[in-house]
Amino acid sequence: MGEIDDAIERKDREFFTRQPPKTLKGQIGYLIRQMGSAKAVAQEIGVTADSVNRYRRGARKHARADVAAKIDDAVRARWQPQVRKRRRKQAATTGGITVETRARFGYTAPVGTTDDGRFRRLTVHLPPEYAQRLFDARDAGASDQEMRGIIAEGFKDVYFQDGGSRALGLSDVAINDIDYIDLEF
């Protein structure tokens, strides 16, 4: 996972209407219902199917810390898909997406201006079409670099060019060296 994918996932998790199961037995039961078999769950979390069945029955009350973290991540990644879908649809059709980041921005511009990248801290609200493109790219398995390109294009249009009223010679914006990135939708 890349930085942008992580930011989308963190934001998705904030909108759960119910909390995911907390006990190991509850988490394993949920994963088995979602994935269909103990063998599939075992492959996902890196243990044997027998271990998964022991967790499910309650014969083992605690998993190793690394396995417990994998189980929790697997549950949270599958939890409330309709809630996630509804929030993304709202962002992609009416709300847009707000990107807060501290990163190094470079740009290509006419001769006489600088293309030397520098760190900036920006909070920019991007229109719904950029949210739609970002979610579509993520669903299609796009790389972090491709998703950065979508956000950079949005920054170029909204922030650097202010909707076409300034910096018209600016042709490309690149996001490099992301210090942090948060999304709001």
N, C-alpha and C positions, 0 to 999 in steps of 0.2 A: 504494500500500500504506500502511496505517496502522501505528501503533506496535504494536498487538496482533498484527496479521498478521505483522509483521516478527519479533516475539518468537517466535511459533509456528514460523516458517520457520527462525530461528536454532537453535531446539531440535531441529527435525527433522534438521538437517544434522549435529548432534552424534552421531547414532546410525547413520551410514552404516557398513556392515560392510566395505565396500571403498571406496577413494578413487576419485573420478571421474577421467576421463582428464585428463592435465595438458598434453599437447602440443596445439597448435592443430589438427593433422591428426586426432588422436584425438577431440578435442572435436567437430569438424565432422562426422566420420564418425558419431559417436554421435547428434548432432542430426538428421542426415539419416535415419538408421534410425528414430528416434523420430517425426519429423515427416513422413516420406515423400518429400520432394523438396528439392532445393537451393533452389527458388523459395520454399518455405515457410520454410526456414531464413533465407534472405535477407530476407524480410519481417519476421521476428522480430527480427533483429539490425540491420537498417537498412543493408544493403549490397546490391550486385547479385548475381544468381545466378551470374554469371561469377566474381565474387570468391570466392563460396562454393566453387565448383568448383576454383578455384586453390588455396584453402586445403586442400581435400580431397586434391588430387593432390600437394600439397607444393611446388607452384611458388612459393607465398608461405609463408615460414616464420613470419612475424610479422605480426600485425594491429596496427592503430593501438590505442593504449591504451584509448580509449573503446569500440571494437568488441570488443577482447579482454575487457573487463569484461562487456559484454553477452553474449558467447558463454559465459563462465564462469557467469554468473547463469542463463542458459537451461539449461545442462547441469545445474547443481546443483538447479534447480527441478524437473527431470524425473528425477533420479537416484534409484534404488532406491525406487520407489513402494510396493512391498510392505512394505519395512522401515518406512516412515513409517506405513502403514496399520496394521500390527501394533502399533506403539507407541501410536498414537492409540486403537486399540481397547482396549488394556490400560488406558490412562488413563480411558477412558469407561466401562469396565465394573467395574474393581476398584481401580485405583490413585488415581484422582482427579488433581488438578493443583495444584501449588503456585505461587502468584503472589507474586513479590517486586517491590515497586514503591515509588517515592517519588512521590507525587502529591498534589494538592490534593483533599481530600474535602469535599463539602458534603452536608448532609442536611436533611430536613424532619422536624420533631419538634413536639410540642405547645407551646403558648404557655408562655413562661417558660424555654425552653432556647434555645441559640444555633443558628442555622443558618449561621453564618459559616464558610465553608470555610477549612481550614488544611492546610499540608503535613504529611503523615505518611509515615513509612517503615514499611511493613508487609510481613510475610511470612506469608501465610495459605494453609493447605492447604484447598482446596475439594473437596467430595465428587465422585464420578464423574459424577453427573447434570449438574453445571455444566460439566465437561469435555466431555461429550456435546453439551450445548447449544451450547457455544462452537465445537466442531469442525463441528457441523451448520450453524451460522450462517455460518462461514467458507466451507464448501463451497457454500452457497447464495448466496454473494456479498454477504454482509451488510457494511454499512459499519462503519468503526472505532467509530463512536458506538454502534451496536447491540451490538457485542462488548463495549464498555466497560460497557454496561448490564447484560449478563449477569454480568460480573465484579463490578460494583458490587452487584448483587443477592446474589451469593454472599458478598461481604464483609459485607453487611448481616446476612445470616442467620448466618454463621459467626463473624465477628469482633465486629461491633457488638452484635448481639443474643445472641450466644453460644448459638445453638440454641434461643432462646425463653426464656432465663432472665434476661435483662436488657434494658433499653431497648425495652420492648415498644411504646411509643408512636412509635418511629421508623418513618416510613412510606416514605421514599425516601432512597437514598444515590446520590450522583453522583460520578464520577471526572472531575476537570478538571485541566488543566495537568500532564500526566504528565512527570516529570523523566526517569525511566527505568522500564522494566518488563521483567522476566525471568520466564519460565515454566519449570517443571520438571515433566516427566511421563514 
